Amino acid sequence: MTGETHREAGPQGLASALVASGALSSDWLPSFTAVPRELFVPDRIWPGIADGTRQNPLVDRATDPEAWERAVYSDIPLTTQWDDGEHEGDGLGTTPTSSNSMPTMVVSMLRDLDVRPDDRVLEIGTGTGWNAGLLSHRVGDSNVVTVEYDPEVAKGARENLHRAGLAPTVIEGDGREGWAEGGRYSRIIATCSVLEIPPMWLEQAAPGAVIVAPLGTEYGGEQIVRLAVDEDRSRAVGRFTGGSGFMRIRQQRTERPPFDDYLRGVPWPADAEKSVTALSPWDTGEWFQQFVIGLGVPGAFWRAERYDNGAYTLWLYSRDKQSWASADYVRDRTEYEVYQSGPRKLWDEVEAAYRWWDDRGRPGYERFGLTATPHGQTAWLDSPENPVPQQN
């Protein structure tokens, strides 16, 4: 029933569905039951769907309490804030910026975290407070610190936690910095995605600590990574455990300049070189393919310009505004027009990253891993000795 409303609306119905799917383990069931989701959901929400591809209209508890309860006890994400709080009204905003996460994702990440009774836990991204509440019930209020950047979101989380009879330490601040006053943490979990594992998380981790976080690429795609911190705390190493679609931590959001910034006043195609490719732009567009490409093509992102009959142009841009490329997709073709401009041949880089993955049998997330140090991070395939090649 993942992603759907369970016929038996309510915490027991959702719990039963999550247990049946294997997402909710028996050791987390008491906390899931004792800390009901409804205490952490505001009256006005915008329900999503499981794969994150669509946002549904506003559901207001005051006007439709039954629809609100169905949404709360469905295995779907619930948007609770748009546009960093600037959005007003009942319609959809531009960008979701806070939410109550999809229950399957919540319990799956908590399972990855593998908390023990005496663990000290640092959470990054408090949101509505539900995840912090589940952790507090499991290991005790005094062992949980949660950091939220948005003061209004943090205020709402404190109120929700208080209503649930829970009192972890809620800190307003930059999640990248963690909270050093909490001492060494044996478990660190992020409920917002990051492009890079912040060095301060390693600094505040205890030897042997576990870090669970959604790791995205600037190009696109995102996966949950589970890292184990070395005994000397010089690095954290681990594998990816599955796909995700969290909101990016605010301090690691990337600029998306308009196309005119790349043309610099010269009509398209300016100085671009024309070529053709046998690789369909369509084949590079799935969420996991974007992730793999992003691992190998740093500092680049894409947009799509869509036309009639399913045709579109895939636009590629470098973050430094020096390079761009386009690849035109038309159905039933075997060759596709490409234009590239600037010191980086962005389509060539994307194609090389895709071919590298394809030549190795299209490995899934479980074969990829990450090594993070205070000085940077390296993605790898199968072992840290086999890093993902960088195409730029």
C-alpha beads as a LAMMPS data file, in Angstrom:
LAMMPS data file: protein, C-alpha beads

392 atoms
391 bonds

1 atom types
1 bond types

-500.0 500.0 xlo xhi
-500.0 500.0 ylo yhi
-500.0 500.0 zlo zhi

Masses

1 110.0

Atoms # bond

1 1 1 0.000 0.000 0.000
2 1 1 3.035 2.304 -0.166
3 1 1 2.079 5.728 -1.449
4 1 1 -1.637 5.119 -1.024
5 1 1 -4.198 5.862 1.659
6 1 1 -4.826 2.796 3.775
7 1 1 -8.487 1.879 3.976
8 1 1 -8.282 1.923 7.779
9 1 1 -7.353 5.557 8.294
10 1 1 -5.448 6.165 11.484
11 1 1 -2.106 5.323 13.043
12 1 1 -2.806 1.600 13.333
13 1 1 -3.821 1.338 9.704
14 1 1 -0.686 3.112 8.504
15 1 1 1.491 1.112 10.894
16 1 1 0.003 -2.141 9.618
17 1 1 0.696 -1.166 6.024
18 1 1 4.301 -0.171 6.799
19 1 1 4.942 -3.387 8.735
20 1 1 3.455 -5.450 5.909
21 1 1 5.688 -3.715 3.362
22 1 1 8.782 -4.367 5.474
23 1 1 9.547 -0.672 5.937
24 1 1 8.625 -0.487 9.635
25 1 1 10.671 -2.867 11.784
26 1 1 9.374 -4.339 15.037
27 1 1 11.833 -2.393 17.201
28 1 1 10.495 0.932 15.899
29 1 1 6.804 -0.037 16.077
30 1 1 6.307 1.065 19.731
31 1 1 7.694 4.548 18.994
32 1 1 5.690 4.830 15.776
33 1 1 2.541 3.987 17.717
34 1 1 3.304 6.242 20.693
35 1 1 4.248 9.282 18.583
36 1 1 1.349 9.676 16.117
37 1 1 1.978 11.627 12.943
38 1 1 -1.150 13.753 13.375
39 1 1 0.415 15.628 16.312
40 1 1 3.112 16.908 13.946
41 1 1 1.007 17.986 10.976
42 1 1 -0.464 21.500 10.726
43 1 1 -4.061 22.120 9.762
44 1 1 -3.130 23.315 6.263
45 1 1 -1.133 20.877 4.113
46 1 1 -0.441 20.128 0.474
47 1 1 -0.287 16.336 0.050
48 1 1 2.226 14.942 -2.411
49 1 1 2.537 11.534 -3.987
50 1 1 5.085 8.854 -3.181
51 1 1 7.470 9.493 -6.085
52 1 1 7.471 13.253 -5.572
53 1 1 6.387 14.062 -9.124
54 1 1 3.160 15.871 -8.290
55 1 1 1.799 18.170 -5.604
56 1 1 -1.890 17.990 -4.772
57 1 1 -4.075 20.977 -3.820
58 1 1 -4.425 22.343 -0.314
59 1 1 -6.207 20.248 2.299
60 1 1 -7.526 22.313 5.202
61 1 1 -8.484 20.495 8.368
62 1 1 -11.019 23.180 9.268
63 1 1 -13.049 22.649 6.103
64 1 1 -12.420 18.967 5.340
65 1 1 -11.222 17.055 8.420
66 1 1 -11.783 13.658 6.788
67 1 1 -9.544 14.507 3.816
68 1 1 -6.934 15.852 6.232
69 1 1 -6.939 12.626 8.255
70 1 1 -6.726 10.509 5.092
71 1 1 -3.695 12.495 3.973
72 1 1 -1.999 12.315 7.378
73 1 1 -2.361 8.544 7.537
74 1 1 -1.306 7.923 3.964
75 1 1 2.230 6.967 3.016
76 1 1 2.888 10.267 1.261
77 1 1 4.891 13.435 1.965
78 1 1 2.981 16.494 3.165
79 1 1 4.247 19.950 2.213
80 1 1 3.871 22.363 5.128
81 1 1 5.772 25.415 3.819
82 1 1 6.435 26.985 0.419
83 1 1 9.173 29.395 -0.650
84 1 1 10.854 29.707 2.761
85 1 1 7.608 30.993 4.257
86 1 1 7.046 33.769 1.700
87 1 1 4.114 32.032 0.017
88 1 1 0.596 33.115 0.927
89 1 1 -2.819 31.820 -0.054
90 1 1 -4.311 28.432 -0.816
91 1 1 -2.600 27.671 -4.126
92 1 1 0.691 25.946 -4.765
93 1 1 3.840 27.938 -4.181
94 1 1 6.941 27.824 -6.351
95 1 1 9.161 25.532 -4.277
96 1 1 8.311 23.333 -1.263
97 1 1 10.689 24.261 1.580
98 1 1 9.428 22.284 4.577
99 1 1 7.382 19.142 4.959
100 1 1 6.349 16.162 7.016
101 1 1 8.225 13.411 5.219
102 1 1 6.800 10.268 3.667
103 1 1 6.428 7.672 6.456
104 1 1 8.180 4.918 4.493
105 1 1 11.211 7.172 4.086
106 1 1 11.146 8.200 7.757
107 1 1 11.137 4.661 9.133
108 1 1 13.573 3.353 6.497
109 1 1 16.147 5.982 7.429
110 1 1 15.638 5.325 11.121
111 1 1 16.242 1.652 10.431
112 1 1 19.482 2.574 8.639
113 1 1 20.470 4.698 11.643
114 1 1 20.365 1.592 13.869
115 1 1 20.074 3.483 17.166
116 1 1 20.894 1.853 20.507
117 1 1 19.407 2.805 23.887
118 1 1 22.414 4.902 24.964
119 1 1 23.043 6.671 21.656
120 1 1 23.442 10.447 21.429
121 1 1 21.642 11.553 18.263
122 1 1 22.055 14.726 16.192
123 1 1 19.296 15.440 13.668
124 1 1 19.678 18.037 10.919
125 1 1 16.383 19.485 9.649
126 1 1 13.735 19.437 12.364
127 1 1 10.800 20.255 10.098
128 1 1 7.558 19.529 11.923
129 1 1 9.424 17.606 14.638
130 1 1 8.004 14.139 13.955
131 1 1 11.346 12.460 13.293
132 1 1 12.860 14.070 16.396
133 1 1 9.832 12.891 18.356
134 1 1 10.298 9.288 17.233
135 1 1 13.972 9.449 18.187
136 1 1 13.189 11.008 21.567
137 1 1 10.734 8.251 22.400
138 1 1 13.333 5.640 21.436
139 1 1 16.469 6.997 23.179
140 1 1 15.130 9.696 25.520
141 1 1 14.757 13.468 25.219
142 1 1 18.147 14.175 26.734
143 1 1 19.907 12.177 24.031
144 1 1 18.429 14.015 21.018
145 1 1 19.510 17.344 19.516
146 1 1 17.737 18.597 16.399
147 1 1 18.794 21.641 14.361
148 1 1 16.389 23.750 12.258
149 1 1 17.406 26.814 10.251
150 1 1 13.974 28.460 9.950
151 1 1 12.860 30.096 13.248
152 1 1 9.143 29.735 12.485
153 1 1 9.538 26.082 11.571
154 1 1 11.566 25.495 14.757
155 1 1 8.856 27.213 16.821
156 1 1 6.167 24.986 15.326
157 1 1 8.261 21.869 15.959
158 1 1 8.729 22.786 19.632
159 1 1 4.971 23.225 19.998
160 1 1 4.298 19.892 18.313
161 1 1 6.837 18.081 20.471
162 1 1 5.433 19.655 23.628
163 1 1 1.925 18.517 22.646
164 1 1 3.311 14.994 22.274
165 1 1 4.920 15.168 25.721
166 1 1 8.464 15.187 24.306
167 1 1 11.308 17.647 24.808
168 1 1 14.470 17.066 22.763
169 1 1 16.846 19.998 22.388
170 1 1 15.676 22.096 19.419
171 1 1 18.359 24.462 18.085
172 1 1 17.841 27.246 15.559
173 1 1 20.903 27.382 13.362
174 1 1 22.846 26.303 10.291
175 1 1 22.571 22.542 10.074
176 1 1 25.959 22.268 8.399
177 1 1 27.499 23.351 11.714
178 1 1 25.689 20.751 13.802
179 1 1 25.715 21.653 17.492
180 1 1 29.071 21.206 19.183
181 1 1 27.698 21.872 22.670
182 1 1 25.928 18.532 22.512
183 1 1 29.251 16.680 22.695
184 1 1 30.096 13.680 20.559
185 1 1 27.208 12.042 18.713
186 1 1 27.060 8.334 18.038
187 1 1 24.311 8.829 15.459
188 1 1 23.779 11.714 12.992
189 1 1 20.777 11.867 10.646
190 1 1 19.762 14.519 8.119
191 1 1 16.186 14.968 6.922
192 1 1 17.270 17.452 4.256
193 1 1 19.535 16.605 1.339
194 1 1 23.140 17.740 1.044
195 1 1 25.553 18.040 -1.854
196 1 1 28.484 17.399 0.462
197 1 1 28.819 15.898 3.934
198 1 1 29.679 18.934 6.110
199 1 1 33.066 18.661 7.892
200 1 1 31.510 19.655 11.225
201 1 1 29.396 16.511 11.232
202 1 1 32.596 14.463 11.215
203 1 1 34.113 16.757 13.837
204 1 1 31.179 16.165 16.185
205 1 1 30.856 12.430 15.529
206 1 1 32.093 9.894 18.036
207 1 1 34.460 7.133 16.878
208 1 1 32.389 4.469 15.159
209 1 1 29.390 6.799 14.718
210 1 1 26.823 6.274 11.981
211 1 1 25.751 9.084 9.639
212 1 1 22.591 8.707 7.528
213 1 1 21.822 11.457 5.018
214 1 1 20.201 12.056 1.624
215 1 1 23.043 12.933 -0.761
216 1 1 22.134 14.743 -3.968
217 1 1 24.137 15.946 -6.940
218 1 1 23.954 19.354 -8.513
219 1 1 22.966 17.723 -11.794
220 1 1 20.057 15.856 -10.217
221 1 1 19.127 12.634 -8.485
222 1 1 19.529 11.738 -4.830
223 1 1 20.211 8.653 -2.714
224 1 1 20.395 7.879 0.990
225 1 1 23.957 7.184 2.157
226 1 1 24.879 5.340 5.370
227 1 1 28.395 6.127 6.566
228 1 1 30.453 4.665 9.414
229 1 1 32.972 6.999 11.040
230 1 1 36.498 5.614 11.504
231 1 1 37.854 5.184 15.014
232 1 1 40.244 8.121 14.479
233 1 1 37.361 10.198 13.040
234 1 1 39.430 11.100 9.970
235 1 1 36.826 9.852 7.510
236 1 1 33.422 8.212 7.123
237 1 1 32.827 5.427 4.615
238 1 1 29.690 3.638 3.509
239 1 1 27.218 2.675 0.825
240 1 1 24.000 4.067 -0.564
241 1 1 20.825 2.370 0.644
242 1 1 18.097 3.658 -1.693
243 1 1 16.563 6.584 -3.509
244 1 1 15.132 9.725 -1.938
245 1 1 13.787 13.157 -2.799
246 1 1 14.332 15.509 0.128
247 1 1 14.460 19.306 0.126
248 1 1 18.011 20.635 -0.131
249 1 1 19.615 22.154 2.939
250 1 1 19.311 25.888 2.340
251 1 1 23.019 26.710 2.499
252 1 1 23.807 24.215 -0.269
253 1 1 21.162 25.305 -2.739
254 1 1 22.760 26.171 -6.079
255 1 1 22.213 29.149 -8.334
256 1 1 20.352 28.566 -11.598
257 1 1 21.278 31.484 -13.882
258 1 1 19.027 32.272 -16.881
259 1 1 20.109 31.213 -20.366
260 1 1 20.856 34.815 -21.393
261 1 1 23.729 34.859 -18.903
262 1 1 25.434 32.221 -21.038
263 1 1 24.794 33.761 -24.475
264 1 1 26.078 37.191 -23.342
265 1 1 23.931 39.071 -25.813
266 1 1 24.893 36.973 -28.854
267 1 1 21.991 35.277 -30.686
268 1 1 21.724 31.506 -30.330
269 1 1 23.616 29.354 -31.189
270 1 1 26.415 31.920 -30.771
271 1 1 29.782 30.148 -31.048
272 1 1 28.430 26.685 -30.297
273 1 1 29.768 23.703 -32.204
274 1 1 27.185 21.423 -33.794
275 1 1 27.392 17.628 -33.695
276 1 1 25.171 14.570 -33.459
277 1 1 24.931 11.799 -30.885
278 1 1 23.468 8.311 -30.858
279 1 1 22.666 8.584 -27.141
280 1 1 19.081 9.658 -26.629
281 1 1 18.672 12.509 -24.123
282 1 1 15.669 10.529 -22.886
283 1 1 17.972 7.766 -21.624
284 1 1 19.806 10.180 -19.337
285 1 1 16.706 11.529 -17.602
286 1 1 15.696 8.951 -14.985
287 1 1 16.282 9.898 -11.333
288 1 1 19.053 7.363 -10.761
289 1 1 20.735 8.079 -14.098
290 1 1 20.801 11.760 -13.144
291 1 1 22.449 10.823 -9.862
292 1 1 25.170 8.758 -11.546
293 1 1 25.787 11.472 -14.137
294 1 1 25.933 14.072 -11.384
295 1 1 28.599 12.090 -9.524
296 1 1 30.826 12.302 -12.586
297 1 1 29.878 15.745 -13.918
298 1 1 30.230 18.219 -11.026
299 1 1 29.273 21.866 -11.270
300 1 1 26.612 21.329 -13.941
301 1 1 22.821 21.253 -14.085
302 1 1 20.044 20.903 -16.658
303 1 1 16.703 22.277 -17.767
304 1 1 14.209 20.932 -20.299
305 1 1 12.357 22.999 -22.912
306 1 1 9.358 20.956 -24.038
307 1 1 7.483 21.080 -27.355
308 1 1 4.548 19.333 -28.986
309 1 1 4.504 15.570 -29.660
310 1 1 6.894 14.784 -26.815
311 1 1 9.918 16.523 -28.333
312 1 1 12.165 18.612 -26.088
313 1 1 15.555 20.263 -25.800
314 1 1 17.803 19.215 -22.934
315 1 1 19.809 22.287 -21.906
316 1 1 23.000 21.784 -19.920
317 1 1 24.751 24.581 -18.015
318 1 1 27.912 24.951 -15.976
319 1 1 27.577 26.682 -12.636
320 1 1 30.360 29.160 -13.557
321 1 1 28.332 30.425 -16.556
322 1 1 31.191 29.620 -18.944
323 1 1 29.743 26.602 -20.759
324 1 1 26.432 25.365 -22.101
325 1 1 25.113 22.630 -24.360
326 1 1 21.861 21.453 -25.852
327 1 1 20.632 18.088 -27.093
328 1 1 17.363 17.822 -29.036
329 1 1 15.151 14.826 -28.404
330 1 1 12.617 13.778 -31.050
331 1 1 10.736 10.494 -30.862
332 1 1 11.713 7.603 -33.169
333 1 1 15.059 9.135 -34.122
334 1 1 18.390 7.344 -33.766
335 1 1 20.570 10.469 -33.944
336 1 1 20.108 13.705 -32.018
337 1 1 21.449 17.213 -32.698
338 1 1 23.863 18.623 -30.132
339 1 1 25.278 22.146 -29.695
340 1 1 28.128 22.863 -27.258
341 1 1 29.802 26.105 -26.256
342 1 1 32.512 27.014 -23.758
343 1 1 35.604 25.383 -22.279
344 1 1 33.580 22.410 -21.004
345 1 1 31.857 20.188 -23.569
346 1 1 28.951 19.457 -21.289
347 1 1 27.077 16.993 -23.474
348 1 1 30.302 15.049 -24.054
349 1 1 30.799 14.927 -20.276
350 1 1 27.228 13.744 -19.671
351 1 1 27.533 11.109 -22.375
352 1 1 30.880 9.881 -21.013
353 1 1 29.430 9.558 -17.505
354 1 1 26.419 7.678 -18.848
355 1 1 28.596 5.363 -21.006
356 1 1 30.836 4.609 -18.004
357 1 1 27.769 3.454 -16.063
358 1 1 26.293 1.564 -19.041
359 1 1 29.578 -0.213 -19.819
360 1 1 29.631 -1.625 -16.258
361 1 1 26.234 -3.251 -16.606
362 1 1 24.176 -0.338 -15.266
363 1 1 24.934 -0.979 -11.579
364 1 1 22.289 -0.005 -9.029
365 1 1 22.572 2.153 -5.940
366 1 1 23.699 -0.746 -3.742
367 1 1 27.046 -0.934 -5.591
368 1 1 27.831 2.745 -5.049
369 1 1 29.399 4.222 -1.952
370 1 1 30.984 7.363 -0.542
371 1 1 34.084 8.322 1.396
372 1 1 33.795 11.656 3.225
373 1 1 36.635 13.501 4.963
374 1 1 36.933 17.023 6.401
375 1 1 38.523 18.005 3.075
376 1 1 35.995 16.604 0.612
377 1 1 34.273 13.452 -0.560
378 1 1 34.673 10.775 -3.223
379 1 1 31.973 8.552 -4.679
380 1 1 32.974 5.041 -5.704
381 1 1 31.705 1.863 -7.327
382 1 1 32.042 -1.408 -5.376
383 1 1 35.012 -0.238 -3.262
384 1 1 36.765 3.000 -2.259
385 1 1 39.649 1.932 -4.512
386 1 1 37.392 2.361 -7.561
387 1 1 36.307 6.027 -7.597
388 1 1 33.679 7.328 -10.008
389 1 1 35.681 9.105 -12.760
390 1 1 35.310 12.880 -13.007
391 1 1 34.535 13.988 -16.551
392 1 1 35.403 17.695 -16.338

Bonds

1 1 1 2
2 1 2 3
3 1 3 4
4 1 4 5
5 1 5 6
6 1 6 7
7 1 7 8
8 1 8 9
9 1 9 10
10 1 10 11
11 1 11 12
12 1 12 13
13 1 13 14
14 1 14 15
15 1 15 16
16 1 16 17
17 1 17 18
18 1 18 19
19 1 19 20
20 1 20 21
21 1 21 22
22 1 22 23
23 1 23 24
24 1 24 25
25 1 25 26
26 1 26 27
27 1 27 28
28 1 28 29
29 1 29 30
30 1 30 31
31 1 31 32
32 1 32 33
33 1 33 34
34 1 34 35
35 1 35 36
36 1 36 37
37 1 37 38
38 1 38 39
39 1 39 40
40 1 40 41
41 1 41 42
42 1 42 43
43 1 43 44
44 1 44 45
45 1 45 46
46 1 46 47
47 1 47 48
48 1 48 49
49 1 49 50
50 1 50 51
51 1 51 52
52 1 52 53
53 1 53 54
54 1 54 55
55 1 55 56
56 1 56 57
57 1 57 58
58 1 58 59
59 1 59 60
60 1 60 61
61 1 61 62
62 1 62 63
63 1 63 64
64 1 64 65
65 1 65 66
66 1 66 67
67 1 67 68
68 1 68 69
69 1 69 70
70 1 70 71
71 1 71 72
72 1 72 73
73 1 73 74
74 1 74 75
75 1 75 76
76 1 76 77
77 1 77 78
78 1 78 79
79 1 79 80
80 1 80 81
81 1 81 82
82 1 82 83
83 1 83 84
84 1 84 85
85 1 85 86
86 1 86 87
87 1 87 88
88 1 88 89
89 1 89 90
90 1 90 91
91 1 91 92
92 1 92 93
93 1 93 94
94 1 94 95
95 1 95 96
96 1 96 97
97 1 97 98
98 1 98 99
99 1 99 100
100 1 100 101
101 1 101 102
102 1 102 103
103 1 103 104
104 1 104 105
105 1 105 106
106 1 106 107
107 1 107 108
108 1 108 109
109 1 109 110
110 1 110 111
111 1 111 112
112 1 112 113
113 1 113 114
114 1 114 115
115 1 115 116
116 1 116 117
117 1 117 118
118 1 118 119
119 1 119 120
120 1 120 121
121 1 121 122
122 1 122 123
123 1 123 124
124 1 124 125
125 1 125 126
126 1 126 127
127 1 127 128
128 1 128 129
129 1 129 130
130 1 130 131
131 1 131 132
132 1 132 133
133 1 133 134
134 1 134 135
135 1 135 136
136 1 136 137
137 1 137 138
138 1 138 139
139 1 139 140
140 1 140 141
141 1 141 142
142 1 142 143
143 1 143 144
144 1 144 145
145 1 145 146
146 1 146 147
147 1 147 148
148 1 148 149
149 1 149 150
150 1 150 151
151 1 151 152
152 1 152 153
153 1 153 154
154 1 154 155
155 1 155 156
156 1 156 157
157 1 157 158
158 1 158 159
159 1 159 160
160 1 160 161
161 1 161 162
162 1 162 163
163 1 163 164
164 1 164 165
165 1 165 166
166 1 166 167
167 1 167 168
168 1 168 169
169 1 169 170
170 1 170 171
171 1 171 172
172 1 172 173
173 1 173 174
174 1 174 175
175 1 175 176
176 1 176 177
177 1 177 178
178 1 178 179
179 1 179 180
180 1 180 181
181 1 181 182
182 1 182 183
183 1 183 184
184 1 184 185
185 1 185 186
186 1 186 187
187 1 187 188
188 1 188 189
189 1 189 190
190 1 190 191
191 1 191 192
192 1 192 193
193 1 193 194
194 1 194 195
195 1 195 196
196 1 196 197
197 1 197 198
198 1 198 199
199 1 199 200
200 1 200 201
201 1 201 202
202 1 202 203
203 1 203 204
204 1 204 205
205 1 205 206
206 1 206 207
207 1 207 208
208 1 208 209
209 1 209 210
210 1 210 211
211 1 211 212
212 1 212 213
213 1 213 214
214 1 214 215
215 1 215 216
216 1 216 217
217 1 217 218
218 1 218 219
219 1 219 220
220 1 220 221
221 1 221 222
222 1 222 223
223 1 223 224
224 1 224 225
225 1 225 226
226 1 226 227
227 1 227 228
228 1 228 229
229 1 229 230
230 1 230 231
231 1 231 232
232 1 232 233
233 1 233 234
234 1 234 235
235 1 235 236
236 1 236 237
237 1 237 238
238 1 238 239
239 1 239 240
240 1 240 241
241 1 241 242
242 1 242 243
243 1 243 244
244 1 244 245
245 1 245 246
246 1 246 247
247 1 247 248
248 1 248 249
249 1 249 250
250 1 250 251
251 1 251 252
252 1 252 253
253 1 253 254
254 1 254 255
255 1 255 256
256 1 256 257
257 1 257 258
258 1 258 259
259 1 259 260
260 1 260 261
261 1 261 262
262 1 262 263
263 1 263 264
264 1 264 265
265 1 265 266
266 1 266 267
267 1 267 268
268 1 268 269
269 1 269 270
270 1 270 271
271 1 271 272
272 1 272 273
273 1 273 274
274 1 274 275
275 1 275 276
276 1 276 277
277 1 277 278
278 1 278 279
279 1 279 280
280 1 280 281
281 1 281 282
282 1 282 283
283 1 283 284
284 1 284 285
285 1 285 286
286 1 286 287
287 1 287 288
288 1 288 289
289 1 289 290
290 1 290 291
291 1 291 292
292 1 292 293
293 1 293 294
294 1 294 295
295 1 295 296
296 1 296 297
297 1 297 298
298 1 298 299
299 1 299 300
300 1 300 301
301 1 301 302
302 1 302 303
303 1 303 304
304 1 304 305
305 1 305 306
306 1 306 307
307 1 307 308
308 1 308 309
309 1 309 310
310 1 310 311
311 1 311 312
312 1 312 313
313 1 313 314
314 1 314 315
315 1 315 316
316 1 316 317
317 1 317 318
318 1 318 319
319 1 319 320
320 1 320 321
321 1 321 322
322 1 322 323
323 1 323 324
324 1 324 325
325 1 325 326
326 1 326 327
327 1 327 328
328 1 328 329
329 1 329 330
330 1 330 331
331 1 331 332
332 1 332 333
333 1 333 334
334 1 334 335
335 1 335 336
336 1 336 337
337 1 337 338
338 1 338 339
339 1 339 340
340 1 340 341
341 1 341 342
342 1 342 343
343 1 343 344
344 1 344 345
345 1 345 346
346 1 346 347
347 1 347 348
348 1 348 349
349 1 349 350
350 1 350 351
351 1 351 352
352 1 352 353
353 1 353 354
354 1 354 355
355 1 355 356
356 1 356 357
357 1 357 358
358 1 358 359
359 1 359 360
360 1 360 361
361 1 361 362
362 1 362 363
363 1 363 364
364 1 364 365
365 1 365 366
366 1 366 367
367 1 367 368
368 1 368 369
369 1 369 370
370 1 370 371
371 1 371 372
372 1 372 373
373 1 373 374
374 1 374 375
375 1 375 376
376 1 376 377
377 1 377 378
378 1 378 379
379 1 379 380
380 1 380 381
381 1 381 382
382 1 382 383
383 1 383 384
384 1 384 385
385 1 385 386
386 1 386 387
387 1 387 388
388 1 388 389
389 1 389 390
390 1 390 391
391 1 391 392
